[in-house]
Amino acid sequence: MTQATANGLDDRVVGRTWTVRLDAAARGSAAVRVSCSRPACADQRLPSAAVGRAAAIAHLKAHLKAAPAPRPQAYCACRAESCRTHVRPAERHERAEPWRCGGAVVLAVVTDREGRWWQVMECCSRCAAATPGAKTAATSQAPQAADRPAAASATGAAAGTLRFSDHQAVNGPVPAPRSAPARRRPPQAKIAQRVIPHDLRPVALRDELVELGDLFRAYQQRDQPDLALLADLQERKARAFTTWADVTCEGALRWEARRAEQAAAATRLQHQQRTGNFPGDSEPAVARLLTVPAQWEHARTVLAHVADYTPLPGPEARLLVLMLTLRTAHTGTGNLVGQDLTTLGLTDPADLVEKLTACGWLGHPGTAGDLLASRPENPTPVTVPSLAPGDDGTRPFTFGKKMRPKLSGWAQKVISDKKLRKAKATAATRLLALTLATQTDTSGSLGPGSQGISLNTLAARVPVDSIELKHLVDQLTAADWLTAAALTNTHLTGQLTERVLPLTCPLGASDPAQPSESVTVSPEDAD
């Protein structure tokens, strides 16, 4: 007696079934073995579980693609294996209705949660739906009347006569059931969370709105922002929404158009500030370390403040005070390590620290030697009382706490320039480099309008005489910082080299040579 007969199956063919497995190839190895229960399939050995899982799934898909369609006359493969669903109530020792298969025959794929085996079985759609995790891969076609097995009814009906559940006999082929077509709503085009009516006229306006919606969604998926592109999209949106408002007389659309105009202007300005490429500039944009004019003006303000309030004479004291000011500018407090002082090119940094401490300008725990010996993992806290906020909350500088590290990083980048360090430039040379970086136009030419910097301005910022100034200019020229330099009785003219242009803080077309006291603070730099 065959298994099918033992389970009470009739002469109908038993459904097909096969299994693809993923097992370890050897103990202590990451290699795996992919096997298939189909006799013609050889085992595969693969280097890892991930590769093996991908190969097993590809193998299973190849079988499903090449396998014949499910046979309408097949019995469930799971029934032949005495699955829990098909076990008789008497065998389960419980009172329950026997399982009745039904629906079209399908090829169902069942897998375990860990992804170690995949089984394909030919069964009815009702059994597939009752099997946890089963997915239907193919469905049989509805059999024609000639293909249906003829069976004599219990009431003695003639063979070949089909009966419905109401016992009404129907001769001839059974018509295929009609399935109502699924209702699908047409996709709704949207822009700015607004649905674009499908009957919006003119058609050109609707097409523009649909395209803009797609472009904005595509922009949101970009890895890197493109402010110029975003400004163009906002301008197109403003024009389109204005036309839309004219057509529909909807005030909210006109308000949205004004918002788009403002967003386009703000984005365009932000792009110009980041690139330094303003209208009327003939030179290509330079990717500067300080990106916006407000930051350039703040840098000039700090240099001017240090020139007026340094308590000790000489360029070395001026440079040290400048760097300490940038470290403590926001609250009057900050942290220092010895390397911050030893990289400034100072002759005797310990002596300068002691003098600044003795005059009350600088405060720190311990001695100057302790400060010079401090390391990054244990920095020394320092205070500059003159930079602390007053009782009314006012401070010497208007920029916020986010701006301070940007300015400090810019100054550190200038004074630690590789070629200046290699030439062992003095503190005066580095102070002059900082000053020149804030007194150029967008092309790097010295002075407003490329007219040069007056010697009076240089003397106020870099306290050296004319002979020493000439020596400093020669050092900057040799360090590939300055080119075409000419020192007259009144001005220093020249051009900063291309390699240091990213460190410059250009003067605007209407900016005077001296920094102004009124500075606009951007929202991102506010406290």
Secondary structure by P-SEA (a helix, b strand, c coil): ccccccccccccbbbbbbbbbbbbccccccbbbbbbccccbbbbbbccaaaaaaaaaaaaaaaaaaccccccccccccccccccccccccccccccccccccccccbbbbbcccccbbbbbbccaaaaaaccccccccccccccccccbbbbcccccccccccccccccccccccccccccccccccccccccccccccccaaaaaaaaaaaaaaaaaaaacccccaaaaaaaaaaaaaaaaaaaaacccaaaaaaaaaaaaaaaaaaaaaaaaacccccccccccccccccaaaaaaaaaaaaaaaaccccccaaaaaaaaaaaaacccccccccccccccccccccaaaaaaaaaaaccccccccaaaaaaccccbbbbbbcccccccccccccccccccaaaaaaaaaaaaaacaaaaaacccaaaaaaaaaaaaccccccccccccccccaaaaaaaccccaaaaaaaaaaaaaacccccccccccbbbbbccccccccccccccccccccccbbbbcccccc
